[in-house]
Amino acid sequence: MAGRGGRTVRDLRRGNRAAVLQRLYFDGPLSRLDLGPATGLSSGSISNVVAELIADGLVEEAGSVGSDGGRPRTLLRVSPAGGHLIGVDVGETRVRVELFDLALTELARTERPLDERTYAADTVAGHIRDGVAEVLAATGVAARGLLGVGIGVPGIVEPTPDRGAVVHGQTVGWDAVPLEALLRAGPGLPDSVPCFVDNGARTLGQAEMWFGAGRGARSAVVVLLGSGIGACLVTPDAEHGRALEWGHLTVRVRGRRCRCGARGCLEAYAGAASLLARWREQGGRPPAGADEETALAALAAAARPADGTAADPTAQAVLEEAAEYLGAGLADLVNLFQPERILIGGWAGLTLGPQLLPEIRRHAAAYALRHPARKVTVDMGRLGPDAVTVGAAVLPLADFFARGGRRAEPAPSSPPPAWHAALGERALH
């Protein structure tokens, strides 16, 4: 039966469950009395919803707290054992797969290295399937029991009705790759387990806004510095974040050739791959046979040695120029979106950020309009190298909460009769 605004009893019940779950997740442990003002629900609704969630194994008691003259109040929290999620970071140097409980505590992880020779879509899909199988086997969690798998990828993600998520990753040679279909085509990921594919910068932003340095901000830009560069914009109109191809903003007309094929992109001056290429061009010598992450750490160490030896002037010049380009790029974000906070993450950001942050801030303030520049803070993210995988796991978690803590139902093979749908709308769920 539909109520005001066309909402059914099922919709209301789902919304109530979602409100209680989310408040307990972010602010718990809380008592039933606390949940009332936190959710806007009546005491009767709170009692009914909490009883359901406890029966479903999603909420559990977490001790008690004294009250003014009355009986101690029982505290409630989301049960970590209420479900399992997987987060996958398809980076440009490795595929990282992590298994989490419902509280996003890591239970198992595995990694598969990547380079230009192993970035074929079939290979990456195989790494994801193998990684999922490995973390499940390590913990004894059944694949069919997963609440979902979230995957962060480099590139633009397009949902399609027939092939699932399709990835346009120009810089890694992916042209309309049906990644979700490739994953479903092999063993290990049952059709009943939801799969969420999104841009890696957006998953990073989701994690920082939920758990990291973005908490409490109404608007923020979270930037991902890695082999390439990306960003996630969060505003009141896009509270779950919107991926920005910030690395392909033109910062120099007819400039250096970017991996995307265009000239003068920010990524061509500040992405890790470009920094290392410029260091080599000017006589720098990364460790022989080193992977990209090790080589970038060597570049940072050469520019600012910790042992008191003389700094490499070439390494210094490369990083000083990168700091100015990054500052100018951040100024564009400030002028366009006027965020409260800008947060720097990604593996290259974690390597270079602490060293370059003062210069990046100085250049951002110099290139941005004064009024929005005075209102923005530029800081490091707080979640470290696992932020993308945590954010990827948040994708199925957010969907699970939005459905009121109920698992996704498989799509019916044929539409149900009209009378069945009518009865379903009237039922109390």
Secondary structure, DSSP 8 states (H G I E B T S, - for coil): -B-GGG-BHHHHHHHHHHHHHHHHHHH-SEEHHHHHHHHT--HHHHHHHHHHHHHTTSEEEEEEE--SSS--EEEEEE-GGG-EEEEEEE-SSEEEEEEEETT--EEEEEEEE--GGG--HHHHHHHHHHHHHHHHHHHT--GGGEEEEEEEESSEEEEETTTEEEEEEGGGTEEEE-HHHHHHHSTTS-TTS-EEEEEHHHHHHHHHHHHSTTTT-SSEEEEEESSSEEEEEEETTEEEEEEE-GGGSB-STT-SB-TTS-BSBTHHHHSHHHHHHHHHHTT----TT--HHHHHHHHHHHHS-SSS----HHHHHHHHHHHHHHHHHHHHHHHHH--SEEEEESHHHHHHHHHHHHHHHHHHHHHS-HHHHHH-EEEE-SSGGGHHHHHHHHHHHHHHHHTTS-------SS---HHHHHHHHHS--
